[in-house]
Amino acid sequence: MKTKLKVPGRAGALWTVLFFLLPVLCGLFSLCIGRMSLSPADVAAAIGAKLGMDTGVSPQTATVVWSMRMPRILLSALVGAGLSAAGCAFQSLFANPLATPDTLGVASGASFGAVLALLFGFGLVGVQLTALGFGLAAVGLTELAGWKRNTSRTTVVLAGIMIGSLFSALISLVKYTADTESQLPAITYWLMGGMQNAGYQNLVLGAPLIVLGIIVLMLLRWRLNLLPLSDDEARTAGVNIRALRTVTVLCATAMTASCVSMCGQVGWVGLLVPHICRMKFGNNHLSLLPASVSIGACFLILVDTAARSVTASEIPISILTAILGAPFFLILMRRGKGWSL
């Protein structure tokens, strides 16, 4: 496995600043785009008014910026960053470039929890909590089924696939029993993913797990390079590899479950973005993980902006991520770049 070293010195500092600025710039751009176009001056006036300045911004502009677009942008940034970080961690954990945030069945479990809550008529917070709980339960079942002492990574991946298939079948069962006039359309649309339910209330509930997971992985990012090693090889580096794997799984699982609970299933982000970042930064997580977090946030902000702006009716976000992701990934494989095992 080829690994590029971290970008040193001044270049490394510039990349760090760029990783922070890119999502901010994408967010400001997204604030201007929509069915009601706003100029940068309008956005600046709305932000200034929020900070207590007398900018003379119209109430309509302030409502569009702070009540309609800002929650979606924050949610898109969090979900993009969380799924990208989780995908990056899982790919290293399983030494498999095709590993995704749903490798352990967490996305399928969270989706089942959400559709079950929709079936019983729970509110938005109830849907979010139920989805989060079932996502964590899915990983627990995967661990019971396949994660034993001296178990190979392949066995764990297979266990995750089986648990994911089980929850997918349960989702189909719920859809079969749902009322076709009211419940089934809501369930189907939710499963396609979208930021239309973004609000500060569900951000307060879901954001802490994503932010905490990213912070922990960032603090451990130099150790993530050791995840593909065997226990004996990692021991020579003075790292408790079992504890590291456990922490990595818990962080990636919590982030994925929280993302799915807030906006439904959003595919391709956790698979595609880490590969894009590896083309530039290699496999060293000192640079790879921050790049994945930043590019993932930018990617989903821009995709959600297109989803709500291209047509009169909003396009489910997972449709756009698949349309963009699949061709790019095929080109990536033909060029032979990305991460080679």
C-alpha positions in Angstrom: 0.0 0.0 0.0 1.6 3.3 -1.2 1.5 6.2 1.2 2.4 9.8 0.6 3.8 11.7 3.5 2.1 14.7 5.0 2.7 18.0 3.1 5.4 19.7 5.2 6.0 23.2 6.4 4.4 26.2 4.8 2.5 24.1 2.2 1.0 22.0 5.0 -0.2 25.2 6.8 -1.7 26.5 3.5 -3.6 23.3 3.0 -5.0 23.4 6.6 -6.3 27.0 6.0 -7.7 25.9 2.6 -9.5 22.9 4.2 -11.2 25.3 6.6 -12.1 28.0 4.1 -13.5 25.8 1.3 -16.7 24.7 3.2 -17.2 28.4 4.3 -16.9 29.7 0.8 -19.2 26.9 -0.6 -21.7 27.8 2.2 -21.7 31.5 1.3 -22.1 30.6 -2.4 -25.0 28.4 -1.5 -26.7 31.2 0.4 -27.0 33.2 -2.8 -28.4 30.4 -4.9 -32.0 29.3 -5.0 -35.4 30.0 -6.4 -35.0 33.5 -4.9 -31.6 34.6 -5.9 -29.7 36.8 -3.5 -26.7 39.0 -4.2 -23.6 38.7 -2.0 -24.5 42.1 -0.6 -27.9 40.8 0.5 -26.3 37.8 2.2 -23.7 40.1 3.9 -26.5 42.4 5.1 -28.4 39.5 6.5 -25.3 38.2 8.3 -24.6 41.7 9.6 -28.1 42.1 10.9 -27.8 38.9 12.8 -24.6 40.2 14.4 -26.5 43.3 15.6 -25.5 45.7 12.9 -28.0 48.1 11.3 -27.8 46.9 7.7 -31.4 47.6 6.6 -31.9 44.1 5.4 -35.5 43.2 4.4 -37.4 40.7 6.6 -37.9 38.4 3.6 -34.1 38.2 2.9 -33.3 37.6 6.5 -35.9 34.7 6.6 -34.6 33.1 3.4 -31.0 33.3 4.7 -31.4 32.2 8.4 -34.6 30.1 8.4 -34.6 28.4 5.0 -31.0 28.1 3.7 -28.7 28.3 6.6 -30.0 25.2 8.4 -29.8 23.2 5.1 -26.2 24.3 4.5 -25.2 23.5 8.1 -26.9 20.0 7.8 -25.3 19.4 4.4 -21.8 20.3 5.7 -22.2 18.1 8.8 -23.5 15.1 6.9 -21.0 15.4 4.1 -18.1 15.7 6.5 -19.4 12.9 8.8 -20.0 10.4 6.0 -16.7 11.2 4.3 -14.8 10.7 7.6 -16.7 7.5 8.4 -16.0 6.1 4.9 -12.3 7.0 5.2 -12.1 5.3 8.6 -13.9 2.1 7.4 -11.7 1.8 4.3 -8.6 1.8 6.4 -10.1 -0.4 9.1 -11.1 -3.1 6.7 -8.2 -2.5 4.2 -10.8 -2.4 1.5 -11.2 0.6 -0.9 -14.9 -0.4 -1.4 -15.8 -0.1 2.3 -18.5 2.5 3.0 -20.2 3.9 6.1 -22.8 1.1 5.7 -20.3 -1.7 5.8 -21.5 -2.8 9.2 -25.2 -2.3 8.4 -25.6 1.0 10.3 -27.3 2.9 7.5 -29.8 0.1 6.9 -30.5 -0.2 10.6 -31.0 3.6 11.0 -33.2 3.6 7.9 -35.4 0.8 9.4 -35.7 2.8 12.6 -36.8 5.9 10.7 -39.4 4.2 8.5 -40.8 2.3 11.6 -41.2 5.7 13.3 -42.9 7.2 10.3 -45.2 4.2 10.2 -46.3 4.9 13.8 -46.6 8.6 13.1 -43.7 9.9 15.3 -42.6 13.5 14.9 -39.3 14.6 13.5 -37.4 14.2 16.8 -39.0 10.8 17.3 -37.9 9.7 13.9 -34.4 10.9 14.5 -34.0 9.2 17.9 -35.5 5.9 16.6 -33.2 5.9 13.6 -30.2 6.6 15.7 -31.1 3.8 18.1 -31.6 1.2 15.4 -28.4 2.2 13.6 -26.4 1.6 16.8 -28.3 -1.7 17.3 -27.4 -2.9 13.8 -23.7 -2.5 14.6 -24.2 -4.3 17.9 -25.7 -7.2 16.0 -22.9 -7.2 13.5 -20.4 -7.4 16.3 -22.2 -10.3 17.9 -22.4 -12.1 14.6 -18.9 -11.6 13.3 -16.5 -9.7 15.5 -14.9 -12.3 17.6 -11.4 -12.8 18.7 -9.1 -13.7 15.8 -11.9 -13.1 13.3 -10.8 -11.9 9.9 -11.9 -8.6 8.5 -13.7 -10.5 5.7 -15.9 -12.2 8.2 -16.9 -9.0 9.8 -17.7 -7.4 6.4 -19.8 -10.4 5.5 -21.7 -10.2 8.9 -22.3 -6.5 8.2 -23.7 -7.3 4.7 -26.0 -10.0 6.2 -27.3 -7.6 9.0 -27.8 -4.9 6.3 -29.8 -7.3 4.2 -31.9 -8.2 7.2 -32.8 -4.6 7.9 -33.4 -3.9 4.2 -35.9 -6.8 4.2 -37.6 -5.3 7.3 -37.8 -1.9 5.5 -39.6 -3.6 2.6 -41.9 -5.3 5.1 -42.8 -1.9 6.7 -43.4 -0.4 3.2 -45.6 -3.3 2.3 -47.8 -2.8 5.4 -47.8 1.1 5.2 -50.9 3.0 4.0 -50.4 3.6 0.3 -52.1 7.0 0.4 -50.2 8.8 3.2 -47.5 6.7 4.9 -45.9 5.0 1.9 -45.1 8.2 -0.1 -43.5 9.8 3.0 -41.4 6.7 3.7 -40.3 6.3 0.1 -39.3 10.0 -0.2 -37.5 9.9 3.1 -35.4 6.9 2.1 -34.2 8.8 -1.0 -32.5 11.3 1.2 -33.0 15.1 1.4 -32.3 18.2 3.5 -35.9 19.5 3.3 -36.5 18.8 7.0 -33.4 20.7 8.1 -33.9 22.8 11.2 -32.0 24.0 14.2 -33.9 21.6 16.4 -32.7 18.4 14.7 -29.2 19.9 14.2 -28.9 20.3 18.0 -29.9 16.7 18.4 -27.7 15.1 15.6 -24.7 17.4 15.3 -23.0 16.6 18.6 -22.3 12.9 17.6 -20.9 13.9 14.2 -18.7 16.7 15.6 -17.5 14.5 18.5 -16.7 11.6 16.1 -14.8 13.9 13.7 -12.8 15.4 16.6 -11.8 12.0 18.0 -10.8 10.7 14.6 -8.8 13.9 14.0 -6.9 13.4 17.3 -6.2 9.8 16.4 -5.5 10.3 12.7 -1.8 9.4 12.7 -2.7 6.1 14.4 -5.4 5.4 11.7 -2.5 4.5 9.3 -1.9 1.4 11.5 -5.4 0.1 11.1 -4.6 -2.2 8.2 -1.7 -3.8 10.1 -2.0 -7.1 12.0 -2.1 -7.2 15.8 1.6 -8.2 16.0 2.7 -5.5 13.6 0.8 -2.8 15.4 2.1 -3.9 18.8 5.7 -3.2 17.6 4.6 0.4 17.1 3.4 0.6 20.7 -0.3 0.9 19.7 -3.2 -1.1 21.2 -4.7 -2.0 17.9 -7.9 -3.5 19.4 -8.7 -0.4 21.3 -8.0 1.7 18.3 -10.3 -0.4 16.1 -13.1 -0.2 18.7 -12.8 3.6 19.0 -12.8 3.9 15.2 -15.9 1.7 14.8 -17.8 3.6 17.5 -17.0 7.0 16.0 -17.8 6.0 12.4 -20.9 4.2 13.5 -22.2 7.1 15.6 -21.5 9.6 12.8 -23.2 7.5 10.1 -26.3 6.8 12.3 -26.7 10.4 13.1 -26.3 11.4 9.5 -29.0 8.9 8.3 -31.3 9.9 11.2 -31.3 13.6 10.1 -31.6 13.3 6.3 -32.2 9.7 5.2 -29.9 7.6 3.1 -27.3 9.6 1.2 -25.1 7.2 -0.9 -21.7 7.6 -2.6 -20.3 10.3 -0.3 -18.4 8.0 2.0 -17.1 6.0 -0.9 -16.3 8.7 -3.5 -14.9 11.6 -1.5 -12.1 9.6 0.3 -11.0 8.3 -3.2 -10.9 11.8 -4.6 -8.7 12.9 -1.7 -6.4 10.0 -2.1 -5.6 11.1 -5.6 -4.0 14.2 -4.1 -2.9 13.2 -0.6 -2.2 9.5 -0.7 -3.1 7.2 2.2 -1.5 9.2 5.1 -4.4 10.1 7.4 -2.6 13.1 8.7 -3.6 14.8 5.4 -6.2 12.4 4.1 -8.7 12.7 7.0 -8.9 16.5 7.1 -9.1 16.6 3.3 -12.0 14.1 3.3 -13.9 16.1 6.0 -13.5 19.4 4.1 -14.2 18.0 0.6 -17.1 16.0 1.8 -18.7 19.0 3.4 -18.2 21.0 0.2 -19.5 18.2 -2.0 -22.8 17.8 -0.2 -23.4 21.6 0.2 -23.1 22.0 -3.6 -25.2 18.9 -4.4 -28.0 20.0 -2.0 -27.8 23.5 -3.6 -28.4 21.8 -7.0 -31.1 19.6 -5.6 -33.2 22.5 -4.4 -32.4 24.9 -7.3 -32.3 23.0 -10.6 -36.0 22.2 -10.9 -39.3 23.5 -9.5 -39.7 20.4 -7.4 -36.8 19.3 -5.2 -34.7 16.4 -6.4 -33.9 13.7 -3.8 -30.2 14.1 -2.9 -29.3 10.5 -3.3 -30.3 10.6 -6.9 -27.8 13.4 -7.6 -25.0 11.8 -5.6 -25.4 8.6 -7.6 -25.6 10.4 -11.0 -22.4 12.3 -10.1 -20.6 9.5 -8.2 -21.0 6.5 -10.5 -19.5 7.9 -13.7 -16.6 9.6 -11.8 -15.8 6.3 -10.0 -15.8 4.4 -13.2 -13.4 7.0 -14.7 -11.3 6.8 -11.6 -11.0 3.0 -11.9 -10.1 3.2 -15.6 -7.3 5.7 -14.9 -6.0 3.4 -12.2 -5.7 6.2 -9.6 -7.0 6.4 -6.1 -6.1 3.8 -3.5 -4.5 0.6 -4.6 -4.2 -2.3 -2.1 
